[in-house]
Amino acid sequence: MLILGDANPLSSKIIINAILEQPESLSLDHAGFYINYSSFVFRSLKRPSFQKFLKWMLRREKIEEHMVRAVQVKVFPLRRKNGKGLAGNCDLSQGKIRIYPKTMTFCRAFKQKFGKPSLLVYAGSRARAALIHELLHLKYATDEKKVRKLAKEYFFTFTRNKASNSSQSLTIYTMIFKAKTFGNFQVFEKGARTSEPVKLQKDIRLSSKPMIFR
């Protein structure tokens, strides 16, 4: 387990955790991939721009930072009973949030179809969206419908402020929330940013005065 300190209270609680979770049959190649993946996610979640956004979001939602005891970046994927991968979960009683990676098989297929830069954007964005989602659970507990709605709005607000243009932010949003299925994998469509901008804006109910964080 890796623990790094930070002046930001929330950022200092982000750790990489691989304790007692490595599959016995995992090859060195697979282990190396997941270690690199978790390190990338760890850096993505701790970036100052994202931490500034989270601080603003928590303040806006009146969620106290002390409610979060730890944000664990898990090294290996976790699948639900239905076979679908899990992006994150939140233990409300202990204040522990866990962020999980996509599988190596998925990432290889994604990289082959869209390239490494798009994969890196996807991996970082997926982790940020998952953390936003799980932090909202601290306030709205089991109200999954409310959490999903707000998570989409907050994630789009972050990407819109971060992206250099609106089409780029819509593309990132589409990667995470408007995925299409290709074979056994869920990935975004390259043409989504030009074919679905109106639909996306309607879906997240953007107001005439969108949220802007400072």
Secondary structure, DSSP 4 states (H G I P E B T S, - for coil): -EE---SSTTGGGEEEE-TT---TT--HHHHHHHHHHHHHHHHHHH-HHHHHHHHHHHHHHT--GGG--EEEEESS--B-TTS-B--EEEETTTTEEEE-PPPHHHHHHHHHHH-HHHHHHHHHHHHHHHHHHHHHHHHHTT-HHHHHHHHHHHHHHHHHHHSSSHHHHHHHHHHHHS-EEETTEEE--TTHHHHSHHHHHHHTT--SS-----
